[in-house]
């Protein structure tokens, strides 16, 4: 089975990066690939609860994160330093995640055959 790590580095709704990363994850998952989603830097903002992008005329794709388990995507990893630097905690996120230090996150990334960064 192929494995793919998708790294999210950008805040949501300012560009299409977040939506494209999520679309890639869902397509890969639907074809039976092992998918890991990683959130680093401003990418952690993609997982925040109660987003309201409609106010800036953007689609609210954050609700789609709840569907990841239906695609057997259970590896959702957040850089704990990125979360802390932004004054956020695990309770601020819309889905269950695994918090890792930057070193542990890098080690985990090495377990995947392919890495795509958004």
C-alpha positions in Angstrom: 0.0 0.0 0.0 1.3 3.4 -0.9 1.5 6.0 1.8 1.3 9.8 1.5 2.0 12.6 4.0 0.2 15.8 3.3 1.7 18.8 5.1 -0.5 21.9 5.7 1.6 25.0 6.4 -0.9 27.8 5.5 -3.8 29.4 7.2 -7.2 28.6 5.8 -9.2 30.7 3.4 -6.5 33.1 2.3 -5.6 30.8 -0.5 -6.8 27.4 -1.9 -4.0 25.5 -0.2 -6.1 24.0 2.6 -9.0 23.0 0.4 -6.6 21.4 -2.1 -4.7 19.5 0.6 -8.0 18.2 2.0 -9.2 17.2 -1.5 -6.0 15.3 -2.1 -6.3 13.5 1.2 -9.9 12.4 0.4 -9.0 11.2 -3.1 -6.0 9.3 -1.9 -8.0 7.8 1.0 -10.8 6.7 -1.4 -8.2 4.8 -3.4 -6.9 2.9 -0.4 -3.7 4.8 0.2 -2.4 5.4 3.7 -2.8 9.1 4.4 -1.3 11.2 7.1 -2.3 14.9 7.5 0.3 17.1 9.2 -0.4 20.7 10.4 2.6 22.9 10.9 3.0 26.7 11.4 -0.1 28.6 10.4 -1.6 25.4 9.1 -2.9 24.7 12.6 -5.5 27.4 12.0 -7.2 25.1 9.5 -8.4 22.9 12.4 -9.9 25.6 14.5 -13.5 25.2 15.7 -16.3 27.5 14.6 -14.7 29.0 11.6 -16.9 31.5 9.6 -15.3 32.0 6.2 -18.6 32.8 4.7 -18.2 36.3 6.0 -15.3 36.7 3.5 -17.2 34.8 0.8 -15.1 31.6 1.1 -16.3 28.0 1.4 -16.3 26.5 4.8 -14.3 23.3 4.1 -13.4 22.8 7.8 -16.5 20.7 8.3 -15.1 18.1 6.0 -12.4 17.2 8.5 -15.1 15.2 10.4 -15.5 12.9 7.4 -11.8 11.8 7.3 -12.5 8.7 9.4 -14.9 7.5 6.7 -11.9 7.5 4.3 -9.8 5.6 6.9 -7.7 8.7 7.5 -6.9 8.5 11.2 -3.4 10.1 11.2 -3.8 13.8 11.9 -0.7 15.2 13.5 -0.2 18.8 14.8 3.1 20.4 15.7 2.7 21.1 19.4 5.1 24.1 19.2 3.1 25.7 16.3 -0.1 25.4 18.4 1.6 26.8 21.5 3.2 29.7 19.6 -0.2 30.8 18.4 -1.7 30.6 21.9 -3.9 27.6 21.0 -4.5 24.3 22.7 -5.9 21.0 21.7 -9.4 22.0 22.9 -9.5 24.7 20.2 -9.4 22.1 17.4 -12.3 20.6 15.6 -11.0 17.0 15.4 -8.9 14.7 17.5 -5.2 15.0 16.7 -1.9 13.7 17.8 0.4 16.4 19.1 4.1 15.9 18.4 7.3 17.9 19.0 9.0 19.1 15.8 11.6 16.3 16.1 9.0 13.6 16.6 7.0 15.0 13.7 10.0 14.8 11.4 10.6 11.2 12.5 6.9 10.4 11.7 7.1 12.0 8.3 10.0 9.7 7.4 7.6 6.7 7.7 5.7 7.9 4.5 6.7 7.1 1.0 5.5 10.3 -0.5 5.3 13.8 1.0 3.3 16.7 -0.4 3.4 20.2 1.1 0.8 22.9 0.8 
